[in-house]
Amino acid sequence: MKVEEIQSLDDDRLAVYARLTEPQLRNKLEPEKGIFIAESPKVIDRALDAGMQPLSFLTASHWIDASIDLFARCPDGVPIYTGADDMLKQLTGFRLTRGVLCAMRRPVLPSVDEVLRGAHRIAVLEGIVDHTNVGALFRSAAALGVDAILVTPTCCDPLYRRATRVSMGTVFQIPWTRIGKTVEDWPGKGMTVLHEAGFTVAAFALSDDSISLDDPRLTQVDRLAMVFGTEGDGLSHQTIADCDMTVRIPMQHNVDSLNVAAASAVAFWETRLR
């Protein structure tokens, strides 16, 4: 192991953890140089299983022995930065971590065609801006048999630190990519891609003509794309109009909707292939 003691938060080696913003980490101008931060041994372990490239670790000194097996999975020379607890706790959010952070090279996202190949149940995330919801949705999708996830250009980054942590690393297990590069690509071009791939597209929204989630027609669809909208506003009117059907979850006690992460889990279970 290459353990390096850090004496100050101003150390340039900590820039990726302490000073770079998420847009700087993503490096849209040069995607091949982009970085993301994985947090907790479970998330890092699943990232390594998926072939992610570790660049460095940051951990408190008392976590090193407990993380030996994790470090041993990495190529020689990957630095492990460590320091006194009092100093490291000054890093934003470090108090919330489960022992270790890892800076990793961002992967090249697959094409939409690659992600859809062989898929029968997929989720499309339209403009969801809460990283916790995105992470929870990925975890439910992985657990409940969804084959792939597509995120629209306005959806937040599934590799954002909090999203990967909430997902418990399932963002590295379920195939996903962005459907379109600009706002103009969705829903128009993106919806065309889904239809040409043979998907029936279902918008999850409240409308007068929506069908119930327990409608048997849903489970009979061979290739189903389920579209979920952003918190509060939900799906755009154009998206709903372009979908093949609109679906609602039956509610009681005058509750009109569920949080998008909870709603998606219910939908994934009910529409799973029997």
N, C-alpha and C positions, 0 to 999 in steps of 0.2 A: 504494500500500500504506500501511496505517496501522500502522507499526512503533512499539511502545511498549517502552522499556527498563524492566526490572524490577530494582530495587536490593536487594530483600529478599524472602525467602520468606513473610514475614508480610503482604505486600501483599494486600489484599482481592481484587484482580483474579485472584489465583492460587488462590482458595478451591476452585474447581471441580476443579482439578488436584491440589491438595495436601492439602486438609482435609475435603472432603465424602466421606462413605462411599457405597458403592454404593446402599444403600437411600435415602439422601438424594438421590442423583442421580436415581434412578428416580422419586421423588416420587409414590408410589402414591395419595396423597390428591388430588393435582392432576396427573394424567398429562400434561396438555397443557403443563405446565411442566417435565417431566422432561428430563434431559440424559444423554448417554452420551459416552464418550471414545473416539475413533478414533485408532489409533496406527500410524504409518508411512505414507509417501506412497502405496503401493499400496492400502492399506485406505481411506485418505481419498479417493483418486481414485475407487474403486468406490462409496463412499458418496455422493459427489457425483453420479456417474452415475445413482444410484438416486433422486436428488432430495432427499437429506438436507440439512438447513439448518445451515450452519456458524455458530457463535456467536463463536468465537475460536480462535487458534492459540497454541501454546507451542513454541518451538524455540530451539536454541543459535544464537548470532549467525552462526557459520560455515556454518550450513545455509540461511540465507536465500536466497543467490544460487542454490543448487541447487534451491530449491523455488519459484522465481519462477512457473513455469508452473502449479503447483498453486494458489498464492495468486491468480493471475490469473483462475481459474475462479469465484472467490467474489465476492459483491456488494461494492460499495465500502463501506468503513467497518468491515468485519470486522477487529478488532484482531489484530495479530501480536505477542505478548509474547515478549521475548527478554532474555537476560542472560548474564552470565559463566558459562562451563562449570562452574567449581568450585561456584558457587551452585546451578545447576540440577541438578547431580548429587546434591544432597542430597534431592531429591524422590524418594520411594519409587518404585523401578522406572524412573526416568528413564534410568539408565545402560543399560537394556536396550532403549530405543527406537531406532528407525531414523530419527532426525533430527527428527521433528516429531509433536506431538500436536494433536488438534483436538477441541474441545468442540462437540457437535452436539445439536440438538433431537431428542428421541425422537419417532419417527413414531407415528401412530395405527395400531395393528395392524388388519389387515383381519379380516373375519368368517371363521369356519371355512368357511361356504358359498362365499365368494369364493375362498379358497385351494384348495378342493377342485374348483372348477369346471374341467372339462376335464382333470383330473389322472388318470393311470393308475397311477403308482407314487409312493407317499408313504411317509415314515418318521414314526413316532410315538416320541417320546423320553419315557419314563416315569421321572421322578424322577432323571435323571442330574445329579449334583452337581459333577462335575469340568469346569471351564470349558474345559480343554484338549481333553477328549474331545468336548465339544459343538462346539467350533470345528473339530476334525478331521472330525467326522461331517458337518458342513455342507459342508466342502470336498469330501469324497468324494461326497456327494449331488449337488452341482452338477456335478462332473466326470463322474459316471457315469449321468446321465440321470434322476435322481429329480425328480419334478415339484414336490413341495412337502414341507414338514416341519411337523408339529404337535408342540408341547411341552406336557406336562401341567402342572397347577398347581404340582407339586413339583419340576419341572425347573429348573435354574439358567438365568440370563438369557443368551440368545444375543448380546445387545448388551453384555455385560460386556467390559471392555477386552481381557482375555486371549483370550476366545472370538473376538472379531472379528479379532484379530491372527493367531491360529492358523488361522482360516478363510481367511486372505488376502483378506478382504473379501467372500467369497461369501455371508455372511449378508445382504448387500444385493442379491444376485442371485437367490436362490431364494426363492419365496414361503413365508412361514411365519407362524404365529400360535399363540396358546395355545388349547388345547381344554379349556374350562372355566375358571372363576374361583376355585373353592374345591376343597379336597381331595375333597370329597364328589362332585364332578362327574366324577371318573375313578376306575375305568373305567366305571361304570354309564351315566351319560348320554352320555359321550363315545363309548362303544362303540355305543350306539344310533344316534348321529349317523352314524358310519362305515357301519353296516349299511344305514341308510336311504338313504345316498348311493350304495349299490351296491358297496361295497368288501368283498372277502374279506379278513379280518383274520388275519394270521399272527404268532404270538408266537415270537420267537427265544429258545428256552430248551431246557434238557435235560430230557427226560421220556421215559417208557417208550413213549409212543405218538407221539413226534415223527417227522416224515418228514425225509429227507435233503434238503439244499439243492439237490442236483442232480436231485431228483424232477421229471420232465417236467411234472407237473401244475401246478407253480408258474408256469412260463413261459406256460402256457395261460390263466392268470387275467387277465381284462381289466383289472380295477381292484383293485390289491393294496396293502394297508396293512401295512407291516412294523413291528412293535412291538419296541423295544429297551429293556432295563431298566437300572437303576442299577448302578454298579460293585459287585462283591462279591455283593450279595443277588440281583441280577437282577430279573426281573418278579415282581409279586405273584401269589399263587395265584389270586386272583379274576380278575386280568387274563388269565392263562393259560386259566382255565375259560371266560371269555367270548369268547375268540378262536375262529375257525373251525378253525384248525389250529395245531400247534406244529412249528417247524422247527429242525433242528440242522445245524451245519456238520461234515462228516466230519473226524475228527482222527486223527493218528498219534502214535506214541511216548507213548501214555497221557496226552496233553494233553487236558484236558476242555473248555477254553474259551479264547477269545481276548479281549483287551481290546475293549470295546464299539466303539471307533472302528475297530479293525481288522476286527472281525466285520461291522460294517455295510458297510464297503467291499467285502468279499467278497460279501455278500448283494446289494448294489446291482448289482454286475457280473453275478452269476449270474442275477438275476431281471429284468434289463433287457429291454425290449421288442425283439424281434428284427426 
